[in-house]
Amino acid sequence: MTDDELLRYSRHILLNEIGVEGQQRILAARVLIIGAGGLGSPVALYLASAGVGHITVVDHDTVDITNLQRQVAHTVERVGSPKVQSIQTAIAQINPQVQVTAIQQRADAELLNPLVAQADVVLDCCDNFATRHAINAACVAHQKPLVSGAAIRFDGQISVYDARDASSPCYACVFPPEATFEETRCATMGVFAPLVGIIGTLQAAEALKLITGAGRPLIGRLLMLDGRAMEFTEIRIGRHVACPVCGNAAPASAKP
């Protein structure tokens, strides 16, 4: 590490759980973020400020004036610009040492397969179940840890799914792909602005814990937040033997 890096990241280095070795892991890490909106904004900004070496951001959308209520990486000046380019600009202003790959495209299985394979940690910051399941399937196939967050109205949730851990469920164990879930969007349901910041910041924290080995990640635990009462509830979750993605029912090529 350079003298500038030792100074910039000194508050991390002072932590026994991270130290110089942990910070070096952060500097060498490759992180994939799917979604550059309400959750992706704090995730990208905190991971960049922490010094993650390479961040890939995937999102097909452009910045809209309605995004500015909660998507803190974007600005009035960048309304109409691709969100991934806006986040790339925001990251450069915080930490120009971070390498950023901005991909303005919808995340599908074809795109995700090579990107997940290259990543050390994947963060699901998207807003629809189809994409979430595609991300999960790629993470299981390549045995990459997945930090999944969601937020709508006043309610948020986060968990870590890690196919490298034999006891860890995958996203499909908890939210089966064949189940029918009502798609809830901020545009129709609304969202409490700070909620996405809380959940996104937790996602960034879990990603850094996975990279450095600090603490205990949220594997096998679904943490839910009621923003009205500001109460957290934790539910224990386990791997399902019959899961079509990571269980006995999964194709042999897809099993961890």
N, C-alpha and C positions, 0 to 999 in steps of 0.2 A: 504493500500500500504506500502511496505517496504521502508527503507531509500534508498536502491539502486534503487528502482523503481522511487521514488520521484526525485532522481538525474537524472536518465536516461531519464525520460520523462518530465523534468522540462520545456523544451521549449514549450511543449504542454500545460502544466499546467498553464503557464503564460498567455495563451490566454483566454480571458474572455468567448469566445464561447465554450471552451472545459473545462478547469479547472480540478480539481481533479475528479469531478463526471464524466465528459466526458472521462477522461483517464481510469477510472475504468470500464466504459462501453466497451472501446476498449479492455482492458485486459480480460474481460469476454466474448468477442464476438467470435462467430464461423463463419468463412468465407469459402465459397466454390469457388475455382478457377478452371474453365474448360479450359485447355490449358496451357502448360508450355513452350511456345515459346516466340516470340517477344513481345507480349502483356503480357503474363503471367509472364515473368521475372521481369519487373519493378513493376507490381502489387504485386507479392509475396514479393519482397525485401522491398518495401515501407511499406506494411502492417505489415511485420515482424518487421521492424525498429520502427514502430509506436507502437508495442506491442500487436497486435491482439493475443488473447489467444490461439486460435486453428485455424489452416489453413489446409484445405484439398485440395490437388492438384490432378487433374485427367488429364492424358495424356498417350496415348499408345506408343508414339514414343521414339526413342533414339537420343542422341546428335550426330549431324553430323558436319563436319568441316565447311559446308556452313552456319550453324546456327550462328556461332561465329561472323559474321558481324553485328548482331543486337540483338541476344538473350543473354543479358548481365549477366544472372544468371549462364551461362555455361562457362566452361573453356576447354583449350586444353587437360588438363589431364583427363577430363571426357568425351571426345569424345568416343562414343560407349556405354556409360552408359545410362540407362533410364533417360529421362528428369526429371521425378518426383523425382528420387533419387538425381539427380544433384541439383535441386532446394532445396530439403531438406537439402543438405550439405551447400548450399549457405546461407540459412536461419539460420542454426545453427552457422555459422561463424559470422553473424551479430547480432543475438539475440537468444542465446541458451535457453532462457526461453519460447519461443514459441513452442507449441506442433504442430507437423506436421504429417498429415496422407497422405502418398503418394500412389496413386492408378494408377498402370500402366495398363490401360484398356481404350478402346474406350467408350466414354460417350453415352449411349443409355437410353431409357426410363426406363428400368428395373433398371439400376444402379443409375440413377439420382433421381428416386422417393424417396428413403430413405435419400440420401445425401442432397437433397434440403430441405426436411422436417426438418432436423437437423440444417440447416444453418440460420444465421441471415441475411446475405447478400450473393448473388450469383454473381460472375463475369464471364461473357462470354468472354473468350479470345481465342476462337477457330477460325477455318478458313474455315468452310463450313456451308451452309444453313441448311442442315438436322440436324446437331447437334444443331445449334442455335435455331431451332424451337422446338427440344426436350427439351432443357433447358427452353425455354420460357413456354412451356406447363406445365412443372413441377412447375415452379415458380408461374404461375397463379393458378394451382390446390392447392398449399400450401400457397398462398398469401405471397410470399417472394419477396423482392425487387431485381431487376435484373439490374446490370450495364453492358451494352453491348458496346463493342468497336470493331472497325475494322480498318485495315490499309492495303493499297496496293499502289504500285508505290509511288506517292507523296501525296496521298489522304487518309484522315482519318476521322472517325466519332465516336461519342459517344452519348449515351442517357441513361436515367434511366427509367425503366418500373416498376411500383409499383402497384400491384394488390390490395393493401390495400387502394389505393386512387381511389375513384369512377370516377374521371376525367382522370385518367392516362390510356393511351393506353398500349397495350402489344406489344411485338415485331411483332406479326402477324398482328396487325392493320396497321403497317407501311410497313411491308414486307410480304404480304399475302403468305401463304404456297402454294397456288395453282398457284401463279405467276411464270413465268419462268425468272430466273436470271442466268446470265453467271457466272459460278464458276471461280473466279480469284485466282490463287495461286502465291505465291512469287517465286516458282521454275520456273514458265514460264513468269510471268509478271514483276518480280523484285519488290523491295521495298527500299525506302530511309531509311537508317539505323536509324537515329534519330527519324523518324516518329513514329515507334512503341513505342519508349520511351516516346514521348510526349503524345500519346493516352493512353498508359498504366499507366502513372503517373496520368493523369486525371481520369482514372478509379479508381485508388487507392484513390484519393482525394474524389471522389463521394462516395465511400464505407465508408470512415471514416466520412464523413458528415452524411450519413444515420445512422451510428452507434451512433454518438454523438448527433445528432440533430442540429449540427452547420450549419449555412448558409441555402441556398436554393438549393436543388438538381435539377438535369436536368430532372425532370419529365415533360412530355409534350413538351419537347424541344429536337430537334435533332441538335447537334453541329457538324459542318463539318469543316474540315481544309484542305485548299489548301497549301501544303507545299512548292510549287514553289514560291508563292507570300507571304507565311506565313500570310494568311488571314483566319479568322474564319467567318463562316456564320451560323446563327441560324434559324432553321425552326420550327414553332409551329406545334405540332402534337396532335391529339385528339383520343379518343377511338371511334372505329367504332361499331355502333350498330349491324351490320351484321357480325362482326368478328367471325370466326369459333372457336376461342379459348376463348375469354373473353366476346363476345357479345351475343345477343339473339340467334344466330345460334349455339352457343356452347352447348355441352351436359350438362345437369343439374349438373352432378358430377364434371365438369371441371370449372364451373363458380366461380368467386371469391365471 
